[in-house]
Amino acid sequence: MTNVRNDLLRRISNLLSGRPVRWAQDIVGDYDGRDRTLEVFNADPTEQGDLFRRLRPIRKEMEARAGGPVIVIFHTRAESVRLYSAFVEQALLEEIAMDVDLAERELDVTVPALGTDVVLRPRSGNPGTGSNVLPRKEAA
């Protein structure tokens, strides 16, 4: 179950432009859904509405995997740095490491070099001027 939830976190982060996300930990207080609370970091108030809308396509899947309705807590950039800097830094470093790992893999794709699949044929009809010199500007 943990692996499934972690895979879902990667998908959620990608939907939210790579923002760090995690299932809530050490939350003060007790409320229904505490175990289904998702924290989203680096989300300023002006962005939160759009970010919440981006979650709509996978909302049902999130609820199915979490075991009920998901509560989303957004943390602003300032609060993410002030209170959760260690987690945010680690999450961003892991994302970079994954990108570097993907970039270093060799692609098994055979693509012909540009232009080699174009056949050049002699021009038929009007041959043109035959000049290959660009027109020059007269000296002033």
C-alpha positions, 0 to 999 in steps of 0.5 A: 500500500505504501508503494502505491501511495508513493507512486501516486505522490509522484503523479500528484507532484507532476500535476502540480508542476513538480511541487513537493507533496507528501501525506501529512505527518505529525499533525497537531490535533485530531480530526476525521481524515487525518490519515488521508491528508495531503500536504502541498508545498510552495503553493502561494494563495494566488496559485492554490485554486488552480492547483486544486483544479488540477487535482480533479482528474485524479481525485477519485483515484486519490480517494480510492487509494487513500481510503476516503475523501482526501484533505489537501493542505497548501503551504505557502512558499514562505511557510514551506521555507520557514517550517519545512525547509528540510523536507522541501530541499530533500524532495527537490533533490530527489526530483533532480536525481530522478531527472539526471538518472533519466537523462543519463540513460541511453535511448534505444531509438534509431532515427536517421540523420536529418536530411538523409531521407530526402531525395534531391532531384534535378529541377524540371522546367525553369532552371532559374538563374543558376546563381548561388550568390546572395545579392549585395547591398551597394556601398554608400 
